Amino acid sequence: MALNHQPKAEVLSPRNAMALDTLAGVRGEMARLYRLGLNGRIRSDEMTRFIYALKEIRACLEAETLIDVQQRLALLSRNMDNHDGHRVLHQSTFPRS
């Protein structure tokens, strides 16, 4: 088949596209692509490539979340004082009289 007679790729409607800045959005987009593949709307090799890219986005989101948790934990650890072998979780901001 000549190059100019190849079928054009189907354009997927962005109507159902999810925001990819949350894990739930990435999961929803993966599910949408999976359903499109099951229904024959996209080829399985295309679906696989898209899902792979979404898995990489998911990994980045998870890494960002982990960094945030680590930073919060470090902040909490710095705010805790060791008083006579006991950790004090909360200190009053006002001096006692």
N, C-alpha and C positions, 0 to 999 in steps of 0.2 A: 504494500500500500504506500503510495506517495506521501511524503510528509505533509503536504497541504490538504490531504484527504483524511487525515487522522481525526477521530471524533474528539471534540473539545471536552475538556473536563467540566463536569457539572459544578455550577457555583452553588455552594451551600448557603442557605438563607441565614443571615445573622440574627434573624428574629428571635431564635431560641438560644443564641449564644450567651454563655454565662460570663460574669466578671471573673477574671483569672487571678484576682488579688487575694482570694481566700481559698482555703482547702475545700470548702463546700462548693465553691464555684468551679474549681478544677475538677472535682468529683462529678459535678453535674455535666460539665462539658465532656468528660470521658464517657459518661453514660449516654449522652446525646449522640456522640460519634459511634459508639457501639451499636446503638439502635439503628443508625443510618447504615452501618455496615451489614447488620442482620437483614435489613429490608432491601439490600442491594442498591442503595442510593449512592454509596461510595465503595470503591474497591477495597479489598481487605489489606492490600499493601499500603494504600493511602491511610487507612484507618490506623494501621500499625505505626506508621511514621508520626501521625498526629498524636496518638496515645503516648508514644515515646517522648515527644516534646512536652506533653502535659505532665508526664512523670518527672521530667527534669524541673519543670516549674514547681511541682509539688515539693520536690526535694529542697529547692531554694526557700520556699515558704516555711517548711519545717525547720530548716537551718536558722532562718530569721527568728522564728519562735523560740528555738533553743537558745540563741544568743540573748534574746530578751529575758528569758527566764534566768539565765546565768547572771546577767547584769542585775536583775532584781534580787537574786539570792546574795550576790556579793554586797549589794547595798544593805540588805537586811543584816548580813553578818557584820558589816562595819558599824551598824547602828546598835548592835548588841554589846553590852559591857560584861566583863567577867568580874563579878563581885563576890568575894569569899568562896570561889569555886562554883558559884551558881550563876547561871546566865540570867540576866534581867532582860525581859522582852520589851518592857515599856518603861521609860523614864519620864517623869513629870517635866514639863518644860518650865515650870515655875519653881523657884527655890523654896525649900521648906523653911518656915520660920520657927 
